[in-house]
């Protein structure tokens, strides 16, 4: 007796359903949003992946890319971030000659952008410069 049959009227013991038309392309901003959500305290990668319809392996990869700086996470409104300040001066601050306010220069290099602010700008001007840098560099 043969267990195998090509009879199409016989019900199949297993049915597989494939949805979608291939690989899904994830935009970088969505990857960053999902990775940032997975970094929140108490978040479980598997649950985050399930909520967004992706695989946990993808979320782990996006988290790794974020740690390496290859994926820029959105900044949280309540999170303060600091960057190191590097001085090119070799003299201690007390030994430096007095410099006029017009000659003072603040240079910021971040993700390929370089911003130089000359003179003594006010807080509003510096804030505008850094907000513009943040918008153009998605940092």
C-alpha positions as CSV (number, residue, x, y, z in Angstrom):
1,X,0.0,0.0,0.0
2,X,1.3,3.4,-1.0
3,X,1.0,6.3,1.5
4,X,1.9,8.9,-1.1
5,X,-0.6,10.1,-3.6
6,X,-0.8,12.8,-6.3
7,X,-4.5,13.0,-5.9
8,X,-5.4,16.7,-5.5
9,X,-8.7,15.8,-3.9
10,X,-6.9,14.3,-0.9
11,X,-6.4,16.9,1.9
12,X,-2.8,18.0,2.5
13,X,-1.6,17.4,6.1
14,X,0.3,20.8,6.1
15,X,-0.4,24.2,4.5
16,X,2.2,26.9,4.4
17,X,1.1,30.5,3.8
18,X,3.7,33.1,2.7
19,X,2.8,36.7,3.0
20,X,4.5,39.6,1.2
21,X,6.4,39.8,-2.0
22,X,10.0,39.3,-0.7
23,X,12.3,41.2,1.5
24,X,11.1,44.3,3.2
25,X,13.3,47.4,2.9
26,X,13.5,49.2,6.2
27,X,14.4,52.9,6.0
28,X,17.2,54.0,8.3
29,X,15.1,56.4,10.3
30,X,12.6,53.5,11.1
31,X,15.5,51.2,11.9
32,X,16.9,53.9,14.3
33,X,13.5,54.3,15.9
34,X,13.1,50.6,16.5
35,X,16.6,50.2,17.8
36,X,16.1,53.2,20.2
37,X,12.9,51.6,21.5
38,X,14.8,48.4,22.2
39,X,17.4,50.3,24.3
40,X,14.7,51.7,26.6
41,X,14.9,50.3,30.2
42,X,12.9,47.1,30.5
43,X,12.5,46.7,26.7
44,X,12.7,43.1,25.4
45,X,14.1,42.8,21.9
46,X,11.8,40.0,20.9
47,X,8.7,42.0,21.9
48,X,9.9,45.1,20.1
49,X,10.6,43.1,17.0
50,X,7.2,41.5,17.1
51,X,5.4,44.9,17.6
52,X,7.1,46.2,14.4
53,X,6.8,43.1,12.3
54,X,10.5,42.3,12.0
55,X,12.8,39.7,13.3
56,X,14.8,39.9,16.6
57,X,18.0,39.3,14.6
58,X,17.4,42.5,12.6
59,X,16.9,44.5,15.8
60,X,20.1,43.1,17.3
61,X,21.9,44.1,14.0
62,X,20.5,47.6,14.1
63,X,21.5,47.9,17.8
64,X,25.1,46.8,16.9
65,X,25.1,49.4,14.0
66,X,23.9,52.1,16.4
67,X,26.7,51.3,18.9
68,X,29.3,51.5,16.1
69,X,27.9,54.9,14.9
70,X,26.6,53.5,11.6
71,X,23.0,54.1,12.5
72,X,22.1,57.4,14.2
73,X,19.4,57.0,16.9
74,X,16.8,59.8,17.4
75,X,17.6,61.9,20.4
76,X,15.2,61.7,23.2
77,X,13.7,65.1,24.4
78,X,14.6,64.4,28.0
79,X,18.1,63.0,27.4
80,X,21.1,65.2,27.7
81,X,24.2,64.3,25.8
82,X,27.7,65.5,26.1
83,X,30.7,65.5,23.8
84,X,34.3,65.8,24.8
85,X,35.9,69.2,24.5
86,X,39.4,69.1,22.9
87,X,41.6,72.2,23.1
88,X,44.3,72.7,20.5
89,X,46.2,75.0,22.9
90,X,49.3,73.6,24.5
91,X,49.5,76.4,27.1
92,X,47.6,76.2,30.4
93,X,44.7,78.6,30.6
94,X,46.5,80.9,33.1
95,X,49.6,81.2,30.9
96,X,47.7,82.1,27.7
97,X,48.1,85.7,26.5
98,X,44.9,87.8,26.6
99,X,43.0,87.5,23.3
100,X,40.5,90.1,22.1
101,X,36.9,89.0,21.9
102,X,36.9,89.4,18.1
103,X,39.8,86.9,17.7
104,X,38.1,84.1,19.8
105,X,37.0,81.1,17.7
106,X,34.9,78.1,18.7
107,X,35.2,75.2,16.2
108,X,32.9,72.1,16.4
109,X,33.5,69.1,14.2
110,X,30.8,66.5,14.3
111,X,29.9,63.7,11.8
112,X,31.8,65.3,8.9
113,X,30.4,68.8,9.6
114,X,32.7,71.6,10.8
115,X,31.2,74.8,12.3
116,X,33.3,77.8,13.3
117,X,31.9,80.5,15.5
118,X,34.0,83.7,15.8
119,X,33.8,86.4,18.3
120,X,31.6,86.2,21.4
121,X,28.2,84.9,20.3
122,X,25.3,84.9,22.6
123,X,23.6,81.8,23.9
124,X,20.7,82.2,21.4
125,X,23.2,82.3,18.4
126,X,25.0,79.1,19.7
127,X,21.7,77.4,20.3
128,X,20.6,78.2,16.7
129,X,23.9,76.9,15.3
130,X,23.7,73.6,17.1
131,X,20.0,73.1,16.3
132,X,20.7,73.6,12.6
133,X,23.6,71.1,12.8
134,X,21.4,68.6,14.6
135,X,18.7,68.9,11.9
136,X,21.1,68.6,8.9
137,X,23.1,65.7,10.4
138,X,20.1,63.9,12.1
139,X,21.9,63.6,15.4
